[in-house]
Amino acid sequence: MKILLTGGRGQVGSEFAEYVEQNPSLGIELCLTDLHNLDICDRNQVRSTVEDFQPQWIVHLAALTAVDLCEDEVDLAYSVNAIGTRNLVQAAEAVGAKVCYISTDYVFDGEGSTPYREWDKPNPKSVYGKSKLAGEQEIRPSDLIIRTSWVMGKYGSNILKTMIRLAQGEGEVKFVGDQVGSPTVVSDLIKTIIELVTSDQGGVFHATNGGSLSWFQLCKFVFQEVGADPSRVIEISSEQLDSSRKAPRPKFSVLDNMALRLTKANPLPDYRESVAGLVETLLKG
Ligand SMILES: NC(=O)c1ccc[n+]([C@@H]2O[C@H](COP(=O)([O-])OP(=O)(O)OC[C@H]3O[C@@H](n4cnc5c(N)ncnc54)[C@H](OP(=O)(O)O)[C@@H]3O)[C@@H](O)[C@H]2O)c1
């Protein structure tokens, strides 16, 4: 199967490329792209790259993911997240390819108290969430949307790496206890992407690790895994956070992985198992 990957140098893309390279039995031929060789906002470049490679699938990871920057750079956010997606869908249409678009819990308002299902009405509050939803709206019904949350992996920077660094230091650290979600370890997400793509699925799927908790609870869990004293982690509320953070964060962004369950696809493991495994990998360096 020929897959064109956008955002191939990002957190998910780097590990996706590594996984495909280490597992030749998957039979995947990858065309790895990122901003340096394919700006998805450039319609002509997208068209010629897709036509040259002739993929069966485009796994579309590229996005403007800096949520606070998106509040200031509204046109750029929509340009990358919405127009970029439109360009890829149009190019896919021209060569008979399907698109797998990776989306986010930020499409919901986070004001619920039970896990969001794939069919629940999105109501994004941030520019990032609105522009990612705009990208979803460019996707054809036969294409695939995978919404995920709290992504953490080996490459790039993420909050798990910050927590490990803090655990290895000294003194108190503060994390919010009133924002609840589900972590998603990149290696698990990649397996789900590949499973859904190779089984030619379409529609919307939520894909996160099992279980949910607050950032405060996650930090305590990480401290335990690192062997640091979890009582150093202090719970604060979102109101006590740095007010320079422009984008509103969802208070409750747990995604029910209902479509995976109903289609009998493999569930992602519980976060305790996956985050513990990732902490161990990161500690080994
Ligand atoms: N990280 C999370 O917690 C999370 C949660 C839910 C959903 N997601 C979604 O998951 C996907 C992958 O996330 P990630 O964590 O791997 O993001 P990431 O590390 O920020 O990677 C995104 C990549 O897209 C590239 N990019 C930006 N503008 C581009 C353009 N115009 N043309 C081509 N490439 C461009 C970036 O390049 P530069 O670095 O050079 O700008 C970067 O390599 C994204 O669609 C994101 O919205 C992420």
The ligand as an SDF file (V2000), in Angstrom:
LIG
                    3D

 48 52  0  0  0  0  0  0  0  0999 V2000
   -0.2800   16.9200   19.9090 N   0  0  0  0  0  0  0  0  0  0  0  0
   -1.4920   16.6850   20.4160 C   0  0  0  0  0  0  0  0  0  0  0  0
   -1.7040   16.6370   21.6480 O   0  0  0  0  0  0  0  0  0  0  0  0
   -2.6490   16.4140   19.4740 C   0  0  0  0  0  0  0  0  0  0  0  0
   -3.9060   16.1500   20.0320 C   0  0  0  0  0  0  0  0  0  0  0  0
   -4.9770   15.8980   19.1750 C   0  0  0  0  0  0  0  0  0  0  0  0
   -4.7970   15.9190   17.7940 C   0  0  0  0  0  0  0  0  0  0  0  0
   -3.5650   16.2130   17.2860 N   0  0  0  0  0  0  0  0  0  0  0  0
   -3.4100   16.2510   15.8090 C   0  0  0  0  0  0  0  0  0  0  0  0
   -2.5080   15.2220   15.4490 O   0  0  0  0  0  0  0  0  0  0  0  0
   -1.7670   15.6100   14.2850 C   0  0  0  0  0  0  0  0  0  0  0  0
   -0.2790   15.3830   14.5280 C   0  0  0  0  0  0  0  0  0  0  0  0
    0.0900   16.1290   15.6890 O   0  0  0  0  0  0  0  0  0  0  0  0
    1.6170   16.2730   16.1430 P   0  0  0  0  0  0  0  0  0  0  0  0
    1.6310   16.3190   17.6340 O   0  0  0  0  0  0  0  0  0  0  0  0
    2.4750   15.2930   15.4080 O   0  0  0  0  0  0  0  0  0  0  0  0
    1.8930   17.7540   15.5930 O   0  0  0  0  0  0  0  0  0  0  0  0
    3.3180   18.4740   15.3400 P   0  0  0  0  0  0  0  0  0  0  0  0
    4.3910   17.7810   16.0630 O   0  0  0  0  0  0  0  0  0  0  0  0
    3.0770   19.9230   15.5630 O   0  0  0  0  0  0  0  0  0  0  0  0
    3.5380   18.2120   13.7710 O   0  0  0  0  0  0  0  0  0  0  0  0
    2.8340   18.9220   12.7980 C   0  0  0  0  0  0  0  0  0  0  0  0
    3.7160   19.0240   11.5790 C   0  0  0  0  0  0  0  0  0  0  0  0
    3.0100   19.7460   10.5650 O   0  0  0  0  0  0  0  0  0  0  0  0
    3.9610   20.5750    9.9310 C   0  0  0  0  0  0  0  0  0  0  0  0
    3.3400   21.6830    9.2280 N   0  0  0  0  0  0  0  0  0  0  0  0
    2.9120   22.8800    9.7280 C   0  0  0  0  0  0  0  0  0  0  0  0
    2.4610   23.6570    8.7300 N   0  0  0  0  0  0  0  0  0  0  0  0
    2.5950   22.9420    7.5920 C   0  0  0  0  0  0  0  0  0  0  0  0
    2.3150   23.2230    6.2220 C   0  0  0  0  0  0  0  0  0  0  0  0
    1.7990   24.3950    5.8220 N   0  0  0  0  0  0  0  0  0  0  0  0
    2.5920   22.2680    5.2980 N   0  0  0  0  0  0  0  0  0  0  0  0
    3.1240   21.0950    5.6790 C   0  0  0  0  0  0  0  0  0  0  0  0
    3.4200   20.7650    6.9350 N   0  0  0  0  0  0  0  0  0  0  0  0
    3.1560   21.6980    7.8920 C   0  0  0  0  0  0  0  0  0  0  0  0
    4.8620   21.0430   11.0570 C   0  0  0  0  0  0  0  0  0  0  0  0
    6.0790   21.5510   10.5310 O   0  0  0  0  0  0  0  0  0  0  0  0
    6.9030   22.6730   11.3610 P   0  0  0  0  0  0  0  0  0  0  0  0
    7.1970   22.0580   12.7020 O   0  0  0  0  0  0  0  0  0  0  0  0
    8.1090   22.9080   10.5080 O   0  0  0  0  0  0  0  0  0  0  0  0
    5.9920   23.8520   11.4710 O   0  0  0  0  0  0  0  0  0  0  0  0
    5.0390   19.7510   11.8570 C   0  0  0  0  0  0  0  0  0  0  0  0
    6.1070   18.9830   11.3760 O   0  0  0  0  0  0  0  0  0  0  0  0
   -2.1400   17.0670   14.0200 C   0  0  0  0  0  0  0  0  0  0  0  0
   -3.0590   17.0970   12.9470 O   0  0  0  0  0  0  0  0  0  0  0  0
   -2.8120   17.5480   15.2960 C   0  0  0  0  0  0  0  0  0  0  0  0
   -3.7980   18.5240   15.0490 O   0  0  0  0  0  0  0  0  0  0  0  0
   -2.4860   16.4490   18.0980 C   0  0  0  0  0  0  0  0  0  0  0  0
  1  2  1  0
  2  3  2  0
  2  4  1  0
  4  5  1  0
  4 48  2  0
  5  6  2  0
  6  7  1  0
  7  8  2  0
  8  9  1  0
  8 48  1  0
  9 10  1  0
  9 46  1  0
 10 11  1  0
 11 12  1  0
 11 44  1  0
 12 13  1  0
 13 14  1  0
 14 15  2  0
 14 16  1  0
 14 17  1  0
 17 18  1  0
 18 19  2  0
 18 20  1  0
 18 21  1  0
 21 22  1  0
 22 23  1  0
 23 24  1  0
 23 42  1  0
 24 25  1  0
 25 26  1  0
 25 36  1  0
 26 27  1  0
 26 35  1  0
 27 28  2  0
 28 29  1  0
 29 30  1  0
 29 35  2  0
 30 31  1  0
 30 32  2  0
 32 33  1  0
 33 34  2  0
 34 35  1  0
 36 37  1  0
 36 42  1  0
 37 38  1  0
 38 39  2  0
 38 40  1  0
 38 41  1  0
 42 43  1  0
 44 45  1  0
 44 46  1  0
 46 47  1  0
M  CHG  2   8   1  16  -1
M  END
$$$$
